[in-house]
Amino acid sequence: MGDLFAPQHLIIILLIIVLLFGGKKIPELMRGLGKGIREFKDAKDNVKREIETSVNEDKDATKNIS
């Protein structure tokens, strides 16, 4: 059973993608995928930053009360 994706599997998958979309559409697909990944990372970073800010504000508020 070995590896889930052996090199032969990846080659077959790439060939199927080329056959389905053609050589001209692949750069467009990759740009769209890259843009989607970038937007996801930006959203993740924004959420992380908001959580950290909220935690820091809560800590500061707790210190001021004591």
mmCIF file of the N, C-alpha and C atoms, coordinates in Angstrom:
data_MODEL
# 
_entry.id   MODEL 
# 
loop_
_atom_site.group_PDB 
_atom_site.id 
_atom_site.type_symbol 
_atom_site.label_atom_id 
_atom_site.label_alt_id 
_atom_site.label_comp_id 
_atom_site.label_asym_id 
_atom_site.label_entity_id 
_atom_site.label_seq_id 
_atom_site.pdbx_PDB_ins_code 
_atom_site.Cartn_x 
_atom_site.Cartn_y 
_atom_site.Cartn_z 
_atom_site.occupancy 
_atom_site.B_iso_or_equiv 
_atom_site.pdbx_formal_charge 
_atom_site.auth_seq_id 
_atom_site.auth_comp_id 
_atom_site.auth_asym_id 
_atom_site.auth_atom_id 
_atom_site.pdbx_PDB_model_num 
ATOM 1   N N  . MET A 1 1  ? 0.829  -1.194 0.000   1.00 0.00 ? 1  MET A N  1 
ATOM 2   C CA . MET A 1 1  ? 0.000  0.000  0.000   1.00 0.00 ? 1  MET A CA 1 
ATOM 3   C C  . MET A 1 1  ? 0.867  1.248  0.000   1.00 0.00 ? 1  MET A C  1 
ATOM 4   N N  . GLY A 1 2  ? 1.983  1.277  0.641   1.00 0.00 ? 2  GLY A N  1 
ATOM 5   C CA . GLY A 1 2  ? 2.982  2.337  0.533   1.00 0.00 ? 2  GLY A CA 1 
ATOM 6   C C  . GLY A 1 2  ? 2.438  3.749  0.617   1.00 0.00 ? 2  GLY A C  1 
ATOM 7   N N  . ASP A 1 3  ? 3.010  4.612  -0.218  1.00 0.00 ? 3  ASP A N  1 
ATOM 8   C CA . ASP A 1 3  ? 2.661  6.031  -0.227  1.00 0.00 ? 3  ASP A CA 1 
ATOM 9   C C  . ASP A 1 3  ? 1.291  6.257  -0.849  1.00 0.00 ? 3  ASP A C  1 
ATOM 10  N N  . LEU A 1 4  ? 0.622  7.267  -0.337  1.00 0.00 ? 4  LEU A N  1 
ATOM 11  C CA . LEU A 1 4  ? -0.679 7.623  -0.883  1.00 0.00 ? 4  LEU A CA 1 
ATOM 12  C C  . LEU A 1 4  ? -0.525 8.218  -2.279  1.00 0.00 ? 4  LEU A C  1 
ATOM 13  N N  . PHE A 1 5  ? 0.454  9.118  -2.439  1.00 0.00 ? 5  PHE A N  1 
ATOM 14  C CA . PHE A 1 5  ? 0.711  9.725  -3.739  1.00 0.00 ? 5  PHE A CA 1 
ATOM 15  C C  . PHE A 1 5  ? 2.139  9.429  -4.170  1.00 0.00 ? 5  PHE A C  1 
ATOM 16  N N  . ALA A 1 6  ? 2.293  8.383  -4.918  1.00 0.00 ? 6  ALA A N  1 
ATOM 17  C CA . ALA A 1 6  ? 3.602  8.046  -5.483  1.00 0.00 ? 6  ALA A CA 1 
ATOM 18  C C  . ALA A 1 6  ? 3.842  8.984  -6.676  1.00 0.00 ? 6  ALA A C  1 
ATOM 19  N N  . PRO A 1 7  ? 5.083  9.126  -7.112  1.00 0.00 ? 7  PRO A N  1 
ATOM 20  C CA . PRO A 1 7  ? 5.359  10.013 -8.257  1.00 0.00 ? 7  PRO A CA 1 
ATOM 21  C C  . PRO A 1 7  ? 4.523  9.679  -9.498  1.00 0.00 ? 7  PRO A C  1 
ATOM 22  N N  . GLN A 1 8  ? 4.248  8.397  -9.705  1.00 0.00 ? 8  GLN A N  1 
ATOM 23  C CA . GLN A 1 8  ? 3.431  8.015  -10.868 1.00 0.00 ? 8  GLN A CA 1 
ATOM 24  C C  . GLN A 1 8  ? 2.027  8.597  -10.753 1.00 0.00 ? 8  GLN A C  1 
ATOM 25  N N  . HIS A 1 9  ? 1.486  8.619  -9.540  1.00 0.00 ? 9  HIS A N  1 
ATOM 26  C CA . HIS A 1 9  ? 0.143  9.175  -9.344  1.00 0.00 ? 9  HIS A CA 1 
ATOM 27  C C  . HIS A 1 9  ? 0.125  10.665 -9.657  1.00 0.00 ? 9  HIS A C  1 
ATOM 28  N N  . LEU A 1 10 ? 1.137  11.369 -9.199  1.00 0.00 ? 10 LEU A N  1 
ATOM 29  C CA . LEU A 1 10 ? 1.193  12.821 -9.442  1.00 0.00 ? 10 LEU A CA 1 
ATOM 30  C C  . LEU A 1 10 ? 1.307  13.125 -10.935 1.00 0.00 ? 10 LEU A C  1 
ATOM 31  N N  . ILE A 1 11 ? 2.090  12.334 -11.651 1.00 0.00 ? 11 ILE A N  1 
ATOM 32  C CA . ILE A 1 11 ? 2.229  12.529 -13.099 1.00 0.00 ? 11 ILE A CA 1 
ATOM 33  C C  . ILE A 1 11 ? 0.896  12.307 -13.795 1.00 0.00 ? 11 ILE A C  1 
ATOM 34  N N  . ILE A 1 12 ? 0.186  11.268 -13.405 1.00 0.00 ? 12 ILE A N  1 
ATOM 35  C CA . ILE A 1 12 ? -1.122 10.985 -14.004 1.00 0.00 ? 12 ILE A CA 1 
ATOM 36  C C  . ILE A 1 12 ? -2.100 12.119 -13.700 1.00 0.00 ? 12 ILE A C  1 
ATOM 37  N N  . ILE A 1 13 ? -2.104 12.606 -12.468 1.00 0.00 ? 13 ILE A N  1 
ATOM 38  C CA . ILE A 1 13 ? -2.997 13.710 -12.096 1.00 0.00 ? 13 ILE A CA 1 
ATOM 39  C C  . ILE A 1 13 ? -2.674 14.952 -12.915 1.00 0.00 ? 13 ILE A C  1 
ATOM 40  N N  . LEU A 1 14 ? -1.386 15.269 -13.068 1.00 0.00 ? 14 LEU A N  1 
ATOM 41  C CA . LEU A 1 14 ? -0.992 16.438 -13.864 1.00 0.00 ? 14 LEU A CA 1 
ATOM 42  C C  . LEU A 1 14 ? -1.416 16.294 -15.322 1.00 0.00 ? 14 LEU A C  1 
ATOM 43  N N  . LEU A 1 15 ? -1.275 15.097 -15.878 1.00 0.00 ? 15 LEU A N  1 
ATOM 44  C CA . LEU A 1 15 ? -1.703 14.864 -17.262 1.00 0.00 ? 15 LEU A CA 1 
ATOM 45  C C  . LEU A 1 15 ? -3.211 15.055 -17.411 1.00 0.00 ? 15 LEU A C  1 
ATOM 46  N N  . ILE A 1 16 ? -3.965 14.577 -16.455 1.00 0.00 ? 16 ILE A N  1 
ATOM 47  C CA . ILE A 1 16 ? -5.426 14.743 -16.507 1.00 0.00 ? 16 ILE A CA 1 
ATOM 48  C C  . ILE A 1 16 ? -5.783 16.224 -16.447 1.00 0.00 ? 16 ILE A C  1 
ATOM 49  N N  . ILE A 1 17 ? -5.101 16.986 -15.586 1.00 0.00 ? 17 ILE A N  1 
ATOM 50  C CA . ILE A 1 17 ? -5.365 18.428 -15.485 1.00 0.00 ? 17 ILE A CA 1 
ATOM 51  C C  . ILE A 1 17 ? -5.071 19.115 -16.811 1.00 0.00 ? 17 ILE A C  1 
ATOM 52  N N  . VAL A 1 18 ? -3.954 18.769 -17.426 1.00 0.00 ? 18 VAL A N  1 
ATOM 53  C CA . VAL A 1 18 ? -3.593 19.382 -18.712 1.00 0.00 ? 18 VAL A CA 1 
ATOM 54  C C  . VAL A 1 18 ? -4.635 19.028 -19.772 1.00 0.00 ? 18 VAL A C  1 
ATOM 55  N N  . LEU A 1 19 ? -5.090 17.788 -19.774 1.00 0.00 ? 19 LEU A N  1 
ATOM 56  C CA . LEU A 1 19 ? -6.098 17.385 -20.760 1.00 0.00 ? 19 LEU A CA 1 
ATOM 57  C C  . LEU A 1 19 ? -7.433 18.092 -20.533 1.00 0.00 ? 19 LEU A C  1 
ATOM 58  N N  . LEU A 1 20 ? -7.821 18.262 -19.278 1.00 0.00 ? 20 LEU A N  1 
ATOM 59  C CA . LEU A 1 20 ? -9.102 18.890 -18.980 1.00 0.00 ? 20 LEU A CA 1 
ATOM 60  C C  . LEU A 1 20 ? -9.106 20.389 -19.243 1.00 0.00 ? 20 LEU A C  1 
ATOM 61  N N  . PHE A 1 21 ? -8.049 21.066 -18.842 1.00 0.00 ? 21 PHE A N  1 
ATOM 62  C CA . PHE A 1 21 ? -8.046 22.520 -18.896 1.00 0.00 ? 21 PHE A CA 1 
ATOM 63  C C  . PHE A 1 21 ? -7.214 23.090 -20.033 1.00 0.00 ? 21 PHE A C  1 
ATOM 64  N N  . GLY A 1 22 ? -6.337 22.323 -20.602 1.00 0.00 ? 22 GLY A N  1 
ATOM 65  C CA . GLY A 1 22 ? -5.477 22.832 -21.655 1.00 0.00 ? 22 GLY A CA 1 
ATOM 66  C C  . GLY A 1 22 ? -4.330 23.646 -21.081 1.00 0.00 ? 22 GLY A C  1 
ATOM 67  N N  . GLY A 1 23 ? -3.269 23.765 -21.835 1.00 0.00 ? 23 GLY A N  1 
ATOM 68  C CA . GLY A 1 23 ? -2.067 24.452 -21.371 1.00 0.00 ? 23 GLY A CA 1 
ATOM 69  C C  . GLY A 1 23 ? -2.262 25.934 -21.100 1.00 0.00 ? 23 GLY A C  1 
ATOM 70  N N  . LYS A 1 24 ? -3.206 26.568 -21.811 1.00 0.00 ? 24 LYS A N  1 
ATOM 71  C CA . LYS A 1 24 ? -3.387 28.012 -21.676 1.00 0.00 ? 24 LYS A CA 1 
ATOM 72  C C  . LYS A 1 24 ? -4.153 28.379 -20.417 1.00 0.00 ? 24 LYS A C  1 
ATOM 73  N N  . LYS A 1 25 ? -5.000 27.500 -19.932 1.00 0.00 ? 25 LYS A N  1 
ATOM 74  C CA . LYS A 1 25 ? -5.833 27.807 -18.762 1.00 0.00 ? 25 LYS A CA 1 
ATOM 75  C C  . LYS A 1 25 ? -5.097 27.557 -17.442 1.00 0.00 ? 25 LYS A C  1 
ATOM 76  N N  . ILE A 1 26 ? -4.080 26.742 -17.452 1.00 0.00 ? 26 ILE A N  1 
ATOM 77  C CA . ILE A 1 26 ? -3.394 26.376 -16.205 1.00 0.00 ? 26 ILE A CA 1 
ATOM 78  C C  . ILE A 1 26 ? -2.791 27.588 -15.498 1.00 0.00 ? 26 ILE A C  1 
ATOM 79  N N  . PRO A 1 27 ? -2.087 28.503 -16.194 1.00 0.00 ? 27 PRO A N  1 
ATOM 80  C CA . PRO A 1 27 ? -1.575 29.688 -15.486 1.00 0.00 ? 27 PRO A CA 1 
ATOM 81  C C  . PRO A 1 27 ? -2.684 30.499 -14.814 1.00 0.00 ? 27 PRO A C  1 
ATOM 82  N N  . GLU A 1 28 ? -3.846 30.617 -15.487 1.00 0.00 ? 28 GLU A N  1 
ATOM 83  C CA . GLU A 1 28 ? -4.986 31.322 -14.898 1.00 0.00 ? 28 GLU A CA 1 
ATOM 84  C C  . GLU A 1 28 ? -5.453 30.621 -13.633 1.00 0.00 ? 28 GLU A C  1 
ATOM 85  N N  . LEU A 1 29 ? -5.551 29.307 -13.696 1.00 0.00 ? 29 LEU A N  1 
ATOM 86  C CA . LEU A 1 29 ? -5.977 28.535 -12.530 1.00 0.00 ? 29 LEU A CA 1 
ATOM 87  C C  . LEU A 1 29 ? -4.997 28.710 -11.378 1.00 0.00 ? 29 LEU A C  1 
ATOM 88  N N  . MET A 1 30 ? -3.715 28.672 -11.669 1.00 0.00 ? 30 MET A N  1 
ATOM 89  C CA . MET A 1 30 ? -2.703 28.809 -10.618 1.00 0.00 ? 30 MET A CA 1 
ATOM 90  C C  . MET A 1 30 ? -2.735 30.199 -10.004 1.00 0.00 ? 30 MET A C  1 
ATOM 91  N N  . ARG A 1 31 ? -2.954 31.232 -10.839 1.00 0.00 ? 31 ARG A N  1 
ATOM 92  C CA . ARG A 1 31 ? -3.073 32.598 -10.311 1.00 0.00 ? 31 ARG A CA 1 
ATOM 93  C C  . ARG A 1 31 ? -4.268 32.695 -9.381  1.00 0.00 ? 31 ARG A C  1 
ATOM 94  N N  . GLY A 1 32 ? -5.382 32.130 -9.807  1.00 0.00 ? 32 GLY A N  1 
ATOM 95  C CA . GLY A 1 32 ? -6.582 32.150 -8.974  1.00 0.00 ? 32 GLY A CA 1 
ATOM 96  C C  . GLY A 1 32 ? -6.370 31.395 -7.667  1.00 0.00 ? 32 GLY A C  1 
ATOM 97  N N  . LEU A 1 33 ? -5.694 30.256 -7.749  1.00 0.00 ? 33 LEU A N  1 
ATOM 98  C CA . LEU A 1 33 ? -5.406 29.475 -6.553  1.00 0.00 ? 33 LEU A CA 1 
ATOM 99  C C  . LEU A 1 33 ? -4.486 30.258 -5.621  1.00 0.00 ? 33 LEU A C  1 
ATOM 100 N N  . GLY A 1 34 ? -3.456 30.876 -6.182  1.00 0.00 ? 34 GLY A N  1 
ATOM 101 C CA . GLY A 1 34 ? -2.533 31.681 -5.382  1.00 0.00 ? 34 GLY A CA 1 
ATOM 102 C C  . GLY A 1 34 ? -3.237 32.844 -4.709  1.00 0.00 ? 34 GLY A C  1 
ATOM 103 N N  . LYS A 1 35 ? -4.123 33.499 -5.455  1.00 0.00 ? 35 LYS A N  1 
ATOM 104 C CA . LYS A 1 35 ? -4.875 34.623 -4.889  1.00 0.00 ? 35 LYS A CA 1 
ATOM 105 C C  . LYS A 1 35 ? -5.771 34.138 -3.752  1.00 0.00 ? 35 LYS A C  1 
ATOM 106 N N  . GLY A 1 36 ? -6.415 33.016 -3.944  1.00 0.00 ? 36 GLY A N  1 
ATOM 107 C CA . GLY A 1 36 ? -7.276 32.462 -2.899  1.00 0.00 ? 36 GLY A CA 1 
ATOM 108 C C  . GLY A 1 36 ? -6.498 32.109 -1.651  1.00 0.00 ? 36 GLY A C  1 
ATOM 109 N N  . ILE A 1 37 ? -5.337 31.505 -1.826  1.00 0.00 ? 37 ILE A N  1 
ATOM 110 C CA . ILE A 1 37 ? -4.498 31.139 -0.678  1.00 0.00 ? 37 ILE A CA 1 
ATOM 111 C C  . ILE A 1 37 ? -4.028 32.394 0.041   1.00 0.00 ? 37 ILE A C  1 
ATOM 112 N N  . ARG A 1 38 ? -3.630 33.413 -0.721  1.00 0.00 ? 38 ARG A N  1 
ATOM 113 C CA . ARG A 1 38 ? -3.179 34.676 -0.138  1.00 0.00 ? 38 ARG A CA 1 
ATOM 114 C C  . ARG A 1 38 ? -4.293 35.333 0.677   1.00 0.00 ? 38 ARG A C  1 
ATOM 115 N N  . GLU A 1 39 ? -5.507 35.355 0.124   1.00 0.00 ? 39 GLU A N  1 
ATOM 116 C CA . GLU A 1 39 ? -6.637 35.951 0.838   1.00 0.00 ? 39 GLU A CA 1 
ATOM 117 C C  . GLU A 1 39 ? -6.947 35.169 2.111   1.00 0.00 ? 39 GLU A C  1 
ATOM 118 N N  . PHE A 1 40 ? -6.846 33.854 2.044   1.00 0.00 ? 40 PHE A N  1 
ATOM 119 C CA . PHE A 1 40 ? -7.087 33.030 3.226   1.00 0.00 ? 40 PHE A CA 1 
ATOM 120 C C  . PHE A 1 40 ? -6.059 33.330 4.316   1.00 0.00 ? 40 PHE A C  1 
ATOM 121 N N  . LYS A 1 41 ? -4.787 33.425 3.917   1.00 0.00 ? 41 LYS A N  1 
ATOM 122 C CA . LYS A 1 41 ? -3.733 33.735 4.889   1.00 0.00 ? 41 LYS A CA 1 
ATOM 123 C C  . LYS A 1 41 ? -3.937 35.118 5.496   1.00 0.00 ? 41 LYS A C  1 
ATOM 124 N N  . ASP A 1 42 ? -4.316 36.091 4.678   1.00 0.00 ? 42 ASP A N  1 
ATOM 125 C CA . ASP A 1 42 ? -4.565 37.441 5.189   1.00 0.00 ? 42 ASP A CA 1 
ATOM 126 C C  . ASP A 1 42 ? -5.708 37.432 6.202   1.00 0.00 ? 42 ASP A C  1 
ATOM 127 N N  . ALA A 1 43 ? -6.784 36.724 5.876   1.00 0.00 ? 43 ALA A N  1 
ATOM 128 C CA . ALA A 1 43 ? -7.921 36.648 6.793   1.00 0.00 ? 43 ALA A CA 1 
ATOM 129 C C  . ALA A 1 43 ? -7.513 35.955 8.092   1.00 0.00 ? 43 ALA A C  1 
ATOM 130 N N  . LYS A 1 44 ? -6.722 34.895 7.978   1.00 0.00 ? 44 LYS A N  1 
ATOM 131 C CA . LYS A 1 44 ? -6.253 34.170 9.163   1.00 0.00 ? 44 LYS A CA 1 
ATOM 132 C C  . LYS A 1 44 ? -5.396 35.079 10.032  1.00 0.00 ? 44 LYS A C  1 
ATOM 133 N N  . ASP A 1 45 ? -4.499 35.834 9.409   1.00 0.00 ? 45 ASP A N  1 
ATOM 134 C CA . ASP A 1 45 ? -3.633 36.754 10.152  1.00 0.00 ? 45 ASP A CA 1 
ATOM 135 C C  . ASP A 1 45 ? -4.449 37.853 10.829  1.00 0.00 ? 45 ASP A C  1 
ATOM 136 N N  . ASN A 1 46 ? -5.479 38.358 10.144  1.00 0.00 ? 46 ASN A N  1 
ATOM 137 C CA . ASN A 1 46 ? -6.330 39.394 10.732  1.00 0.00 ? 46 ASN A CA 1 
ATOM 138 C C  . ASN A 1 46 ? -7.073 38.875 11.957  1.00 0.00 ? 46 ASN A C  1 
ATOM 139 N N  . VAL A 1 47 ? -7.609 37.662 11.858  1.00 0.00 ? 47 VAL A N  1 
ATOM 140 C CA . VAL A 1 47 ? -8.314 37.073 12.997  1.00 0.00 ? 47 VAL A CA 1 
ATOM 141 C C  . VAL A 1 47 ? -7.347 36.872 14.157  1.00 0.00 ? 47 VAL A C  1 
ATOM 142 N N  . LYS A 1 48 ? -6.156 36.366 13.859  1.00 0.00 ? 48 LYS A N  1 
ATOM 143 C CA . LYS A 1 48 ? -5.153 36.143 14.899  1.00 0.00 ? 48 LYS A CA 1 
ATOM 144 C C  . LYS A 1 48 ? -4.790 37.464 15.580  1.00 0.00 ? 48 LYS A C  1 
ATOM 145 N N  . ARG A 1 49 ? -4.590 38.500 14.783  1.00 0.00 ? 49 ARG A N  1 
ATOM 146 C CA . ARG A 1 49 ? -4.232 39.813 15.313  1.00 0.00 ? 49 ARG A CA 1 
ATOM 147 C C  . ARG A 1 49 ? -5.354 40.360 16.198  1.00 0.00 ? 49 ARG A C  1 
ATOM 148 N N  . GLU A 1 50 ? -6.607 40.199 15.763  1.00 0.00 ? 50 GLU A N  1 
ATOM 149 C CA . GLU A 1 50 ? -7.741 40.678 16.553  1.00 0.00 ? 50 GLU A CA 1 
ATOM 150 C C  . GLU A 1 50 ? -7.839 39.935 17.880  1.00 0.00 ? 50 GLU A C  1 
ATOM 151 N N  . ILE A 1 51 ? -7.618 38.630 17.855  1.00 0.00 ? 51 ILE A N  1 
ATOM 152 C CA . ILE A 1 51 ? -7.661 37.846 19.093  1.00 0.00 ? 51 ILE A CA 1 
ATOM 153 C C  . ILE A 1 51 ? -6.555 38.288 20.040  1.00 0.00 ? 51 ILE A C  1 
ATOM 154 N N  . GLU A 1 52 ? -5.343 38.461 19.515  1.00 0.00 ? 52 GLU A N  1 
ATOM 155 C CA . GLU A 1 52 ? -4.225 38.895 20.357  1.00 0.00 ? 52 GLU A CA 1 
ATOM 156 C C  . GLU A 1 52 ? -4.489 40.284 20.945  1.00 0.00 ? 52 GLU A C  1 
ATOM 157 N N  . THR A 1 53 ? -5.035 41.181 20.146  1.00 0.00 ? 53 THR A N  1 
ATOM 158 C CA . THR A 1 53 ? -5.351 42.521 20.625  1.00 0.00 ? 53 THR A CA 1 
ATOM 159 C C  . THR A 1 53 ? -6.387 42.459 21.735  1.00 0.00 ? 53 THR A C  1 
ATOM 160 N N  . SER A 1 54 ? -7.421 41.640 21.530  1.00 0.00 ? 54 SER A N  1 
ATOM 161 C CA . SER A 1 54 ? -8.474 41.501 22.537  1.00 0.00 ? 54 SER A CA 1 
ATOM 162 C C  . SER A 1 54 ? -7.922 40.923 23.838  1.00 0.00 ? 54 SER A C  1 
ATOM 163 N N  . VAL A 1 55 ? -7.057 39.920 23.729  1.00 0.00 ? 55 VAL A N  1 
ATOM 164 C CA . VAL A 1 55 ? -6.463 39.317 24.923  1.00 0.00 ? 55 VAL A CA 1 
ATOM 165 C C  . VAL A 1 55 ? -5.601 40.340 25.650  1.00 0.00 ? 55 VAL A C  1 
ATOM 166 N N  . ASN A 1 56 ? -4.806 41.100 24.914  1.00 0.00 ? 56 ASN A N  1 
ATOM 167 C CA . ASN A 1 56 ? -3.959 42.120 25.538  1.00 0.00 ? 56 ASN A CA 1 
ATOM 168 C C  . ASN A 1 56 ? -4.788 43.214 26.203  1.00 0.00 ? 56 ASN A C  1 
ATOM 169 N N  . GLU A 1 57 ? -5.892 43.613 25.565  1.00 0.00 ? 57 GLU A N  1 
ATOM 170 C CA . GLU A 1 57 ? -6.767 44.627 26.163  1.00 0.00 ? 57 GLU A CA 1 
ATOM 171 C C  . GLU A 1 57 ? -7.390 44.095 27.445  1.00 0.00 ? 57 GLU A C  1 
ATOM 172 N N  . ASP A 1 58 ? -7.800 42.820 27.439  1.00 0.00 ? 58 ASP A N  1 
ATOM 173 C CA . ASP A 1 58 ? -8.368 42.203 28.637  1.00 0.00 ? 58 ASP A CA 1 
ATOM 174 C C  . ASP A 1 58 ? -7.338 42.158 29.770  1.00 0.00 ? 58 ASP A C  1 
ATOM 175 N N  . LYS A 1 59 ? -6.109 41.833 29.443  1.00 0.00 ? 59 LYS A N  1 
ATOM 176 C CA . LYS A 1 59 ? -5.042 41.801 30.449  1.00 0.00 ? 59 LYS A CA 1 
ATOM 177 C C  . LYS A 1 59 ? -4.820 43.196 31.030  1.00 0.00 ? 59 LYS A C  1 
ATOM 178 N N  . ASP A 1 60 ? -4.788 44.205 30.158  1.00 0.00 ? 60 ASP A N  1 
ATOM 179 C CA . ASP A 1 60 ? -4.591 45.584 30.622  1.00 0.00 ? 60 ASP A CA 1 
ATOM 180 C C  . ASP A 1 60 ? -5.755 46.026 31.505  1.00 0.00 ? 60 ASP A C  1 
ATOM 181 N N  . ALA A 1 61 ? -6.970 45.685 31.118  1.00 0.00 ? 61 ALA A N  1 
ATOM 182 C CA . ALA A 1 61 ? -8.145 46.055 31.914  1.00 0.00 ? 61 ALA A CA 1 
ATOM 183 C C  . ALA A 1 61 ? -8.100 45.374 33.274  1.00 0.00 ? 61 ALA A C  1 
ATOM 184 N N  . THR A 1 62 ? -7.668 44.128 33.317  1.00 0.00 ? 62 THR A N  1 
ATOM 185 C CA . THR A 1 62 ? -7.558 43.394 34.589  1.00 0.00 ? 62 THR A CA 1 
ATOM 186 C C  . THR A 1 62 ? -6.503 44.027 35.486  1.00 0.00 ? 62 THR A C  1 
ATOM 187 N N  . LYS A 1 63 ? -5.393 44.463 34.920  1.00 0.00 ? 63 LYS A N  1 
ATOM 188 C CA . LYS A 1 63 ? -4.328 45.098 35.703  1.00 0.00 ? 63 LYS A CA 1 
ATOM 189 C C  . LYS A 1 63 ? -4.808 46.411 36.297  1.00 0.00 ? 63 LYS A C  1 
ATOM 190 N N  . ASN A 1 64 ? -5.584 47.164 35.527  1.00 0.00 ? 64 ASN A N  1 
ATOM 191 C CA . ASN A 1 64 ? -6.075 48.474 35.989  1.00 0.00 ? 64 ASN A CA 1 
ATOM 192 C C  . ASN A 1 64 ? -7.106 48.330 37.108  1.00 0.00 ? 64 ASN A C  1 
ATOM 193 N N  . ILE A 1 65 ? -7.846 47.245 37.114  1.00 0.00 ? 65 ILE A N  1 
ATOM 194 C CA . ILE A 1 65 ? -8.861 47.017 38.137  1.00 0.00 ? 65 ILE A CA 1 
ATOM 195 C C  . ILE A 1 65 ? -8.212 46.663 39.471  1.00 0.00 ? 65 ILE A C  1 
ATOM 196 N N  . SER A 1 66 ? -7.145 45.891 39.420  1.00 0.00 ? 66 SER A N  1 
ATOM 197 C CA . SER A 1 66 ? -6.492 45.409 40.649  1.00 0.00 ? 66 SER A CA 1 
ATOM 198 C C  . SER A 1 66 ? -5.838 46.482 41.439  1.00 0.00 ? 66 SER A C  1 
# 
